[in-house]
């Protein structure tokens, strides 16, 4: 595996390849192809063809002046049936089985693969296939670009350097606030934005200089100055690339068109290409090869298509669709959208196999719900876009390392050591340490902000000291595995690349990876791609290779991985494995599955919403001929009509709410219908569905069952607090106390309610352990003692660099303890003295006999007081919630039913020191948010409902009998009743089929439910 990284990938060779060996390079002189001085410099001699008005420096009617209408043969293949089968038949009719040298361009890569399969079926084994490519890459195959093109990474660095060199007064024309000298991310983001802007306008044959002089901006002085500043940046960027012996590919394409340098393929065929930028139009115009546009529409629709087979937006933007209400379903949320797929399949009554069904995703948010729903039913969801390279394990490892190097935060450190591959290496290096468990325990106890090799321990507690020692071993192992990458070293990206290779070799060098296994296949692909990206870092020209930190170099590497747009193709469907393919919206029109379900058919997705463009608002786009909202609308209207006409079955699904609960609107395409249809469609959407229950195909039905763990042991002991868990939800008891599940979260930035309560308990425990404090009657001295103990414990647990939220919580607890000091002083004045804190029986518990078989009852009582005069006892439990409940109401419902057994069982547990099951006082000590929630709250009467006529002793015995009933159920394994399952923990809630992850009804969700 090390070789994959060291060699920089599998393929080597020139960065640019001619599409065919036999392609001819020709130099042609043509008219109507000038692109102005802003890109190409001076000295060009304009040649005007007949009917073309010469243009000066100012562009008037810039869109129309530049627009090239390519003349080519159009063939209308209709829009019904299997579209790419028709295209394959036409190609074989024209070229028979020899399509070598023919360029076939399609809108997307997936449609190219489908067409190739159709050609193989049509032409047979003798097929000599054409060169398939996307329309976006066609111009590079038609133009003979000379010289060495700069990679995107290098171009972005050139833009960044040019922007950094701008005088402040010029830079302020582009950004409101100048990025600081060390704001690498901000500079890189600005450079990436400007590079993308230049690429977009260059595809239309424009330059920054030309836009600055254009008519639409002549009245907008501020806007014109911005474009003039961008012109300066462009000139400097080009100069930097020239110094490095490289060229910008956008500029090179324009130069090739100006010089008439083309390759001549045997023929060019555009298959279903409905959009074309001006660069491609001009490349096709000067190409002498015969060119044909295959249009998927009947010839009666020819008025809606240009001479190149592209959509004429004005002809489509206002037309009605044949989308009937029977094709449209409305559901509430992503979960129901996924469920609706099963409903559609049920409606088709087994007419289609999984392989004949495609799911289209207009909204990526629905994807995990769809995949999960299909997987529950034994159907694999195959996303044809594959897995983005930045999501591979290798890239995620580098991303985690980068984040930690940037922040030095414990949260990012924890994320790094959680990475499965890094975690495995750490486990081996540390001799088997439970790395994740150690980090979670430390975070839960101390909420650390930074991770720098120094670790806190609360006092001299053995467990904390042991944890500290483990963390020191872990930190050393991290240092060893990341040798050279940690610390504050500076250098060029070229110097960092070998360190990254060594790091990855240490993690993956000895791994035995099997390319037939999905996880290993992704790792292999990730190593190859990272190897290539590291080579790119090493090849950054010296005039652009700025010194920086290791984190800066890793940031460049990760940006390069993401920007390449690489993905790992999904593995092929396996025999006997039902597989439904998932496609994005733009890939759907030319897919050949006869049955289709489109999910996420919402406004903002179809058509896609355009974010506020800093430089190119929609009005300016229209003026200069760039793709605008009208063109996107026309594209999606045509695509929808094509889907409706070409499929046997098609259903569009709109959700009413997003995953986060935000309201959604249906796609405006739904309302491209006759006027009398608008109101019924509005009513259909507002009703939230089509009415009536949804049927589910039995093959896709998944019965909801509670998860069951492995073999369980019959318990021999039980804690007092566990009874409340069982009374609320037997299944929650099962998860926590039988399976031993625990939800740990290293994302917390403040004390959880339990940690807050534990800290208060520890303060009061230390207070009660000091005889001097227990005897104290002075309120101020009690307050001083409590606050001193809080400061002491707060420093031990959270250190001097506690998180801001933790510091605020410490202040809140200090206020509560201050108010409690008065209550404690009053109690002491009444003769009550603290005798025990955190008390438990000497043996650890007492026996509770249930059906002649004992179970040990265990618990720790927060505080036991005794009155010095009467000798009576009081048992207290500290409560630190925001609102402290009445202890009677917390234990018994108004009907008399038990909700909690804690205090009665504490009385039972403490008999060995109190000598009674009915102490004088039994209740809570509140430390709530408000003054009225602070103080002693004894139970005045256990009768519930009032006047039930039983003595306290009888009620205490009743509580003990309820405890025995629960023990019987536990012994019988009677756990599988959800009851009042708490939903505050999303992981536990999902296991129990509750909460957002399990598809909560977002319309009915209210604050406070959690």
BELGIPE-V629524 format. One record per pair of residues at least 24 apart in sequence whose ideal C-beta (glycine too) atoms are under 7 Angstrom apart, sorted by the first residue. I is the first residue (numbers start at 1). J is the second residue. D is the distance in whole Angstrom. If there is no record, write none. Layout:
i | j | d
I | J | D
I | J | D
//
This chain:
i | j | d
1 | 508 | 4
1 | 509 | 6
1 | 511 | 5
1 | 513 | 6
1 | 527 | 6
2 | 505 | 4
2 | 509 | 4
4 | 524 | 7
4 | 527 | 4
4 | 528 | 5
4 | 531 | 6
5 | 501 | 5
5 | 504 | 5
5 | 505 | 6
5 | 527 | 5
5 | 530 | 6
5 | 531 | 5
6 | 501 | 6
6 | 531 | 7
7 | 531 | 6
8 | 531 | 4
8 | 532 | 5
8 | 534 | 6
8 | 535 | 4
9 | 528 | 5
9 | 529 | 7
9 | 531 | 5
9 | 532 | 4
10 | 528 | 6
15 | 148 | 7
15 | 149 | 6
16 | 145 | 7
16 | 149 | 6
18 | 263 | 7
19 | 103 | 7
19 | 131 | 5
19 | 141 | 4
20 | 101 | 6
20 | 131 | 7
20 | 265 | 7
22 | 101 | 6
23 | 263 | 4
23 | 264 | 7
23 | 265 | 6
24 | 263 | 7
24 | 264 | 5
25 | 144 | 4
25 | 261 | 7
25 | 263 | 6
26 | 262 | 6
26 | 264 | 6
27 | 259 | 7
27 | 260 | 5
27 | 261 | 6
28 | 260 | 3
28 | 262 | 6
28 | 286 | 6
29 | 260 | 6
30 | 260 | 6
30 | 286 | 5
33 | 257 | 5
33 | 258 | 6
33 | 282 | 6
33 | 286 | 7
35 | 205 | 5
35 | 254 | 5
35 | 258 | 7
36 | 207 | 6
36 | 210 | 5
37 | 209 | 7
38 | 207 | 3
38 | 208 | 6
38 | 209 | 3
38 | 210 | 5
38 | 231 | 7
39 | 207 | 4
39 | 251 | 6
39 | 254 | 6
40 | 254 | 6
40 | 255 | 6
40 | 258 | 6
44 | 258 | 7
57 | 213 | 5
58 | 213 | 5
58 | 215 | 6
59 | 210 | 6
59 | 213 | 6
59 | 214 | 4
59 | 215 | 6
60 | 215 | 5
62 | 214 | 5
62 | 215 | 7
62 | 623 | 6
62 | 624 | 5
62 | 625 | 7
63 | 623 | 6
63 | 624 | 6
63 | 625 | 3
66 | 204 | 7
66 | 205 | 6
66 | 278 | 6
66 | 625 | 6
67 | 625 | 6
68 | 278 | 6
68 | 281 | 4
68 | 282 | 5
68 | 285 | 6
69 | 306 | 6
69 | 307 | 5
70 | 281 | 5
70 | 284 | 5
70 | 285 | 5
70 | 307 | 6
70 | 308 | 4
71 | 307 | 5
72 | 291 | 4
72 | 292 | 6
72 | 293 | 6
72 | 307 | 7
72 | 308 | 6
73 | 292 | 5
74 | 293 | 5
74 | 295 | 6
74 | 305 | 7
74 | 309 | 5
75 | 292 | 6
75 | 294 | 5
75 | 295 | 7
76 | 295 | 5
76 | 297 | 6
76 | 298 | 6
76 | 299 | 4
76 | 302 | 7
77 | 294 | 6
77 | 295 | 7
77 | 296 | 6
78 | 298 | 5
79 | 296 | 5
79 | 297 | 5
79 | 298 | 7
79 | 642 | 5
79 | 645 | 4
79 | 646 | 6
80 | 645 | 5
80 | 646 | 6
81 | 646 | 6
82 | 592 | 5
83 | 272 | 7
83 | 296 | 5
83 | 590 | 6
83 | 646 | 6
84 | 111 | 7
84 | 114 | 5
84 | 115 | 5
84 | 118 | 5
84 | 590 | 6
84 | 592 | 6
85 | 118 | 5
87 | 115 | 6
87 | 271 | 5
87 | 294 | 5
88 | 115 | 6
88 | 118 | 4
88 | 119 | 5
88 | 122 | 5
89 | 122 | 6
90 | 294 | 6
91 | 119 | 6
91 | 269 | 7
92 | 119 | 7
92 | 122 | 5
92 | 123 | 5
97 | 123 | 4
97 | 124 | 7
97 | 126 | 4
97 | 127 | 5
97 | 128 | 6
98 | 128 | 5
99 | 128 | 6
99 | 129 | 6
99 | 130 | 4
100 | 128 | 4
101 | 265 | 6
101 | 266 | 3
102 | 130 | 4
102 | 131 | 7
102 | 265 | 7
102 | 266 | 5
102 | 267 | 5
102 | 269 | 6
103 | 130 | 7
103 | 131 | 5
103 | 133 | 7
103 | 138 | 7
103 | 141 | 6
103 | 265 | 5
103 | 268 | 5
104 | 130 | 4
104 | 131 | 7
104 | 132 | 5
104 | 269 | 5
104 | 271 | 6
105 | 133 | 6
105 | 134 | 7
105 | 135 | 5
105 | 138 | 5
105 | 270 | 5
105 | 271 | 7
105 | 273 | 6
106 | 134 | 6
106 | 135 | 7
106 | 271 | 5
106 | 272 | 6
106 | 273 | 7
106 | 590 | 7
107 | 134 | 7
107 | 135 | 6
107 | 272 | 6
107 | 273 | 6
107 | 586 | 7
107 | 590 | 7
108 | 134 | 6
108 | 586 | 6
108 | 587 | 5
109 | 134 | 6
110 | 384 | 5
110 | 583 | 6
110 | 587 | 5
111 | 587 | 7
111 | 590 | 4
114 | 590 | 7
114 | 591 | 7
114 | 592 | 5
115 | 271 | 7
135 | 270 | 7
135 | 273 | 5
135 | 280 | 7
138 | 280 | 6
139 | 253 | 6
139 | 279 | 5
139 | 280 | 5
139 | 283 | 4
141 | 263 | 7
142 | 262 | 6
142 | 263 | 6
142 | 283 | 4
142 | 284 | 7
142 | 287 | 5
143 | 253 | 6
143 | 256 | 4
143 | 257 | 7
143 | 261 | 6
143 | 262 | 6
143 | 283 | 6
144 | 256 | 6
144 | 261 | 4
144 | 262 | 6
144 | 263 | 5
145 | 252 | 5
145 | 253 | 6
145 | 256 | 5
147 | 247 | 5
147 | 252 | 6
148 | 245 | 7
148 | 246 | 6
149 | 246 | 7
149 | 247 | 6
149 | 249 | 4
149 | 252 | 6
150 | 241 | 5
150 | 246 | 4
150 | 247 | 7
150 | 248 | 6
151 | 536 | 6
152 | 563 | 5
153 | 536 | 6
153 | 556 | 7
153 | 560 | 5
154 | 246 | 7
154 | 540 | 6
154 | 541 | 7
154 | 544 | 6
155 | 195 | 6
155 | 248 | 6
156 | 191 | 5
156 | 192 | 6
156 | 195 | 5
157 | 540 | 7
157 | 544 | 4
158 | 237 | 5
158 | 240 | 4
158 | 241 | 5
158 | 544 | 6
159 | 191 | 4
159 | 194 | 5
159 | 195 | 5
159 | 233 | 7
159 | 237 | 5
160 | 187 | 5
160 | 188 | 6
160 | 191 | 4
161 | 240 | 6
161 | 544 | 6
162 | 233 | 5
162 | 236 | 4
162 | 237 | 4
162 | 240 | 6
163 | 187 | 7
163 | 190 | 6
163 | 191 | 6
163 | 194 | 7
163 | 233 | 6
165 | 236 | 6
166 | 233 | 7
170 | 229 | 5
170 | 232 | 7
173 | 225 | 5
173 | 226 | 5
173 | 229 | 5
174 | 226 | 6
174 | 229 | 6
184 | 548 | 7
184 | 552 | 5
184 | 555 | 7
188 | 559 | 7
194 | 230 | 7
194 | 233 | 7
197 | 615 | 6
198 | 234 | 7
198 | 250 | 7
199 | 250 | 6
200 | 626 | 7
202 | 250 | 4
202 | 254 | 7
203 | 277 | 4
203 | 279 | 5
204 | 277 | 6
204 | 278 | 5
204 | 625 | 6
204 | 626 | 6
205 | 254 | 7
205 | 278 | 5
205 | 279 | 6
205 | 282 | 7
206 | 624 | 7
208 | 234 | 5
211 | 624 | 7
214 | 624 | 7
216 | 620 | 6
216 | 623 | 4
216 | 624 | 7
240 | 543 | 6
240 | 544 | 7
243 | 543 | 5
244 | 541 | 4
244 | 543 | 6
244 | 544 | 7
253 | 279 | 6
257 | 282 | 5
257 | 283 | 6
257 | 286 | 7
260 | 286 | 6
262 | 286 | 6
262 | 287 | 5
264 | 288 | 6
264 | 289 | 5
265 | 289 | 5
269 | 294 | 6
270 | 294 | 7
270 | 309 | 6
272 | 296 | 5
272 | 589 | 7
272 | 590 | 5
273 | 309 | 6
274 | 310 | 6
274 | 311 | 5
274 | 635 | 6
274 | 638 | 6
275 | 310 | 6
275 | 311 | 7
275 | 635 | 6
276 | 308 | 6
276 | 310 | 5
281 | 308 | 7
296 | 642 | 6
311 | 634 | 5
311 | 635 | 6
311 | 638 | 6
313 | 630 | 5
313 | 631 | 5
313 | 634 | 4
316 | 634 | 4
316 | 637 | 5
316 | 638 | 6
317 | 630 | 5
317 | 633 | 5
317 | 634 | 5
319 | 637 | 7
319 | 672 | 7
320 | 672 | 5
320 | 673 | 6
320 | 674 | 6
321 | 637 | 7
321 | 640 | 6
321 | 641 | 6
321 | 644 | 7
321 | 669 | 6
321 | 672 | 5
321 | 673 | 7
322 | 641 | 6
322 | 644 | 5
323 | 640 | 6
323 | 644 | 6
323 | 669 | 7
323 | 670 | 7
325 | 680 | 7
325 | 681 | 6
325 | 684 | 6
327 | 644 | 7
327 | 650 | 6
327 | 651 | 6
327 | 652 | 6
328 | 652 | 5
328 | 654 | 7
328 | 670 | 6
329 | 651 | 6
329 | 653 | 5
329 | 690 | 6
330 | 654 | 5
330 | 656 | 7
330 | 684 | 6
330 | 685 | 5
330 | 688 | 6
330 | 689 | 5
330 | 690 | 7
331 | 653 | 6
331 | 655 | 6
331 | 689 | 6
332 | 655 | 7
332 | 656 | 5
332 | 657 | 6
332 | 688 | 6
332 | 1001 | 7
332 | 1002 | 7
332 | 1003 | 6
333 | 655 | 6
333 | 657 | 5
333 | 1002 | 5
334 | 365 | 6
334 | 366 | 5
334 | 369 | 4
334 | 655 | 6
334 | 659 | 5
335 | 369 | 5
335 | 999 | 3
337 | 366 | 5
337 | 369 | 7
337 | 599 | 5
337 | 653 | 5
337 | 655 | 5
338 | 366 | 7
338 | 369 | 4
338 | 370 | 5
338 | 373 | 4
339 | 373 | 6
339 | 694 | 7
340 | 653 | 5
340 | 694 | 7
341 | 370 | 6
341 | 373 | 7
341 | 597 | 5
342 | 373 | 7
342 | 696 | 5
342 | 697 | 6
342 | 700 | 4
343 | 694 | 4
343 | 695 | 6
343 | 696 | 6
344 | 597 | 5
344 | 651 | 5
345 | 697 | 5
345 | 700 | 6
346 | 695 | 5
346 | 696 | 5
346 | 697 | 4
347 | 695 | 7
348 | 595 | 6
348 | 649 | 6
352 | 594 | 7
352 | 595 | 5
354 | 379 | 6
354 | 578 | 4
354 | 579 | 6
354 | 580 | 5
355 | 579 | 6
356 | 593 | 6
356 | 594 | 6
356 | 595 | 6
357 | 580 | 5
357 | 593 | 6
357 | 595 | 5
358 | 581 | 5
358 | 583 | 6
358 | 591 | 5
358 | 593 | 4
358 | 596 | 5
359 | 580 | 6
359 | 582 | 5
359 | 597 | 5
359 | 599 | 6
360 | 583 | 5
360 | 585 | 6
360 | 588 | 5
360 | 596 | 6
360 | 598 | 4
360 | 599 | 7
361 | 582 | 6
361 | 584 | 6
361 | 599 | 6
361 | 600 | 6
362 | 585 | 4
362 | 598 | 6
362 | 599 | 7
362 | 600 | 4
362 | 601 | 6
362 | 605 | 4
362 | 606 | 5
363 | 599 | 7
363 | 600 | 3
363 | 602 | 6
363 | 605 | 5
365 | 658 | 6
365 | 659 | 5
366 | 599 | 5
366 | 600 | 5
370 | 599 | 6
374 | 580 | 6
376 | 702 | 4
377 | 699 | 7
377 | 700 | 4
377 | 702 | 6
378 | 578 | 7
379 | 578 | 5
379 | 580 | 6
379 | 700 | 7
380 | 577 | 6
380 | 578 | 7
380 | 579 | 5
381 | 580 | 6
381 | 582 | 5
382 | 570 | 5
382 | 573 | 6
382 | 579 | 5
382 | 581 | 5
382 | 582 | 7
383 | 570 | 6
383 | 582 | 4
384 | 570 | 6
384 | 581 | 6
384 | 582 | 7
384 | 583 | 6
385 | 567 | 6
385 | 584 | 6
386 | 567 | 4
386 | 568 | 5
386 | 569 | 5
386 | 570 | 5
387 | 522 | 6
387 | 567 | 6
387 | 568 | 5
388 | 567 | 5
389 | 526 | 7
389 | 529 | 5
389 | 561 | 5
389 | 564 | 7
389 | 566 | 4
389 | 567 | 6
389 | 568 | 7
390 | 558 | 7
390 | 561 | 5
390 | 562 | 5
392 | 522 | 5
392 | 523 | 7
392 | 525 | 6
392 | 526 | 3
392 | 568 | 7
393 | 420 | 7
393 | 421 | 6
393 | 522 | 6
393 | 523 | 5
393 | 526 | 6
394 | 504 | 7
394 | 523 | 6
394 | 526 | 3
394 | 527 | 6
394 | 530 | 5
395 | 526 | 6
395 | 530 | 7
395 | 558 | 7
395 | 561 | 5
397 | 421 | 6
397 | 422 | 6
398 | 554 | 6
398 | 557 | 7
398 | 558 | 6
399 | 558 | 6
401 | 482 | 7
401 | 485 | 7
401 | 554 | 7
402 | 551 | 6
402 | 554 | 4
402 | 555 | 6
402 | 558 | 6
405 | 550 | 6
405 | 551 | 4
405 | 554 | 7
406 | 551 | 5
408 | 450 | 6
408 | 451 | 6
408 | 452 | 6
409 | 449 | 7
409 | 450 | 6
409 | 451 | 7
410 | 443 | 7
410 | 448 | 4
410 | 449 | 6
410 | 450 | 6
410 | 451 | 4
411 | 746 | 6
411 | 747 | 7
413 | 451 | 4
414 | 439 | 5
414 | 443 | 6
414 | 746 | 5
417 | 478 | 7
421 | 507 | 6
421 | 508 | 7
422 | 507 | 6
425 | 481 | 6
425 | 506 | 7
425 | 507 | 5
426 | 474 | 7
426 | 477 | 5
426 | 478 | 7
429 | 477 | 4
429 | 480 | 7
429 | 481 | 7
430 | 473 | 5
430 | 474 | 6
430 | 477 | 5
433 | 470 | 6
433 | 473 | 6
433 | 474 | 6
435 | 474 | 6
438 | 467 | 7
438 | 470 | 5
438 | 471 | 6
438 | 474 | 6
439 | 746 | 7
440 | 744 | 4
440 | 746 | 6
441 | 467 | 6
442 | 467 | 6
442 | 471 | 6
443 | 746 | 5
444 | 744 | 7
445 | 797 | 7
446 | 797 | 6
446 | 798 | 6
447 | 748 | 7
447 | 751 | 7
447 | 798 | 6
447 | 803 | 6
447 | 806 | 6
449 | 801 | 5
449 | 803 | 5
450 | 801 | 7
456 | 799 | 5
458 | 796 | 5
458 | 797 | 5
459 | 796 | 5
481 | 506 | 6
485 | 550 | 5
488 | 549 | 7
489 | 550 | 6
490 | 547 | 6
490 | 548 | 6
490 | 549 | 6
491 | 547 | 6
492 | 545 | 5
492 | 547 | 6
493 | 537 | 4
493 | 540 | 6
493 | 545 | 6
493 | 553 | 4
493 | 556 | 6
494 | 537 | 6
494 | 538 | 5
494 | 540 | 7
494 | 545 | 6
496 | 550 | 5
496 | 553 | 4
497 | 534 | 5
497 | 537 | 5
497 | 538 | 5
500 | 534 | 6
500 | 557 | 7
501 | 534 | 6
504 | 530 | 7
518 | 571 | 6
521 | 568 | 7
521 | 571 | 7
522 | 568 | 5
525 | 568 | 4
529 | 561 | 6
529 | 566 | 6
530 | 561 | 7
533 | 557 | 5
533 | 560 | 5
533 | 561 | 5
536 | 560 | 6
588 | 639 | 7
588 | 643 | 6
589 | 639 | 5
589 | 642 | 5
589 | 643 | 6
594 | 647 | 6
594 | 648 | 4
594 | 649 | 7
595 | 647 | 7
595 | 648 | 6
595 | 649 | 4
596 | 643 | 6
596 | 647 | 5
596 | 649 | 7
596 | 650 | 5
597 | 651 | 5
597 | 653 | 7
598 | 652 | 5
598 | 653 | 7
599 | 653 | 5
600 | 655 | 7
601 | 652 | 4
601 | 653 | 6
601 | 654 | 5
601 | 666 | 7
601 | 667 | 5
602 | 654 | 6
602 | 655 | 6
602 | 664 | 5
602 | 665 | 6
602 | 666 | 6
602 | 667 | 6
603 | 665 | 4
603 | 666 | 6
603 | 667 | 6
603 | 668 | 6
605 | 667 | 7
606 | 636 | 5
606 | 667 | 4
606 | 669 | 6
607 | 632 | 5
607 | 633 | 5
607 | 636 | 5
608 | 632 | 6
636 | 669 | 6
637 | 669 | 6
637 | 672 | 6
640 | 669 | 5
654 | 685 | 7
656 | 688 | 6
657 | 1002 | 5
657 | 1003 | 7
661 | 1002 | 5
661 | 1005 | 6
704 | 993 | 6
706 | 731 | 6
706 | 976 | 5
706 | 992 | 7
707 | 991 | 6
709 | 739 | 4
712 | 738 | 5
712 | 973 | 7
714 | 971 | 6
715 | 855 | 7
715 | 970 | 6
716 | 855 | 6
716 | 856 | 6
717 | 845 | 6
717 | 855 | 7
717 | 856 | 4
717 | 858 | 6
718 | 855 | 6
718 | 857 | 6
718 | 858 | 7
718 | 967 | 7
719 | 858 | 5
719 | 859 | 6
720 | 857 | 7
720 | 859 | 4
720 | 902 | 6
720 | 905 | 5
720 | 906 | 7
720 | 909 | 7
721 | 902 | 7
723 | 901 | 4
723 | 963 | 6
723 | 966 | 6
724 | 900 | 4
724 | 901 | 7
724 | 902 | 6
726 | 966 | 5
727 | 898 | 7
727 | 899 | 6
727 | 900 | 7
728 | 979 | 6
728 | 980 | 5
729 | 978 | 6
729 | 979 | 4
729 | 980 | 6
729 | 981 | 4
730 | 974 | 7
730 | 975 | 5
730 | 977 | 5
730 | 979 | 6
731 | 975 | 6
731 | 976 | 6
731 | 977 | 6
731 | 978 | 5
731 | 979 | 7
731 | 981 | 6
731 | 992 | 6
732 | 981 | 6
732 | 982 | 7
733 | 975 | 6
734 | 975 | 4
735 | 988 | 6
735 | 991 | 7
738 | 975 | 7
743 | 985 | 5
743 | 987 | 5
743 | 988 | 6
749 | 803 | 6
749 | 805 | 6
750 | 803 | 7
750 | 805 | 4
750 | 806 | 6
750 | 809 | 6
751 | 806 | 6
751 | 809 | 5
753 | 881 | 7
756 | 809 | 6
756 | 813 | 7
756 | 880 | 6
757 | 880 | 4
759 | 793 | 6
759 | 813 | 7
760 | 813 | 6
760 | 878 | 6
760 | 880 | 5
760 | 927 | 6
761 | 862 | 7
761 | 878 | 6
762 | 793 | 5
763 | 789 | 5
763 | 790 | 5
763 | 793 | 6
763 | 817 | 7
764 | 837 | 7
764 | 878 | 6
765 | 837 | 5
765 | 838 | 5
768 | 834 | 5
768 | 837 | 3
768 | 863 | 6
769 | 837 | 6
774 | 833 | 6
774 | 834 | 4
776 | 828 | 7
777 | 825 | 6
777 | 828 | 5
777 | 829 | 6
778 | 825 | 7
779 | 821 | 5
779 | 822 | 5
779 | 825 | 4
782 | 821 | 4
782 | 824 | 5
782 | 825 | 6
783 | 818 | 5
783 | 821 | 4
786 | 817 | 4
786 | 821 | 6
787 | 814 | 6
787 | 817 | 6
787 | 818 | 7
790 | 814 | 6
790 | 817 | 6
816 | 927 | 5
816 | 934 | 6
819 | 931 | 6
819 | 934 | 5
820 | 927 | 6
820 | 934 | 5
823 | 934 | 7
823 | 935 | 4
823 | 936 | 6
827 | 936 | 6
831 | 867 | 5
831 | 868 | 5
831 | 869 | 5
832 | 865 | 5
832 | 867 | 5
832 | 874 | 6
833 | 865 | 6
833 | 866 | 6
833 | 868 | 6
834 | 863 | 6
834 | 865 | 6
835 | 864 | 5
835 | 865 | 6
835 | 866 | 5
836 | 864 | 4
837 | 862 | 7
837 | 863 | 5
838 | 862 | 7
839 | 864 | 6
841 | 909 | 7
841 | 912 | 6
846 | 909 | 6
848 | 963 | 7
850 | 964 | 5
850 | 967 | 5
850 | 968 | 6
851 | 968 | 7
855 | 967 | 6
857 | 905 | 7
857 | 909 | 6
859 | 905 | 7
859 | 906 | 7
859 | 909 | 5
861 | 906 | 5
861 | 909 | 7
861 | 910 | 6
863 | 925 | 7
864 | 910 | 6
872 | 920 | 4
873 | 914 | 4
873 | 919 | 4
873 | 920 | 6
874 | 919 | 6
874 | 920 | 6
874 | 921 | 4
875 | 906 | 5
875 | 907 | 6
875 | 910 | 6
875 | 919 | 5
875 | 922 | 5
876 | 923 | 6
876 | 924 | 7
876 | 925 | 5
877 | 902 | 7
877 | 903 | 7
877 | 924 | 6
878 | 925 | 5
878 | 927 | 6
879 | 924 | 5
879 | 926 | 5
879 | 927 | 7
880 | 927 | 5
881 | 928 | 6
882 | 928 | 6
882 | 929 | 5
883 | 928 | 6
883 | 933 | 6
884 | 924 | 6
884 | 926 | 3
884 | 928 | 4
884 | 933 | 4
884 | 937 | 7
886 | 937 | 7
887 | 923 | 5
887 | 924 | 5
887 | 937 | 6
887 | 939 | 5
888 | 939 | 5
888 | 942 | 7
888 | 944 | 6
892 | 944 | 4
894 | 944 | 7
894 | 945 | 6
896 | 944 | 5
896 | 945 | 6
896 | 948 | 6
898 | 959 | 6
898 | 962 | 5
901 | 959 | 5
901 | 962 | 6
901 | 963 | 6
903 | 939 | 7
904 | 956 | 5
904 | 959 | 4
904 | 960 | 7
905 | 959 | 7
905 | 963 | 6
907 | 956 | 6
908 | 960 | 6
917 | 953 | 7
917 | 956 | 5
918 | 952 | 5
918 | 953 | 6
918 | 956 | 6
983 | 1009 | 7
983 | 1010 | 6
984 | 1010 | 5
//
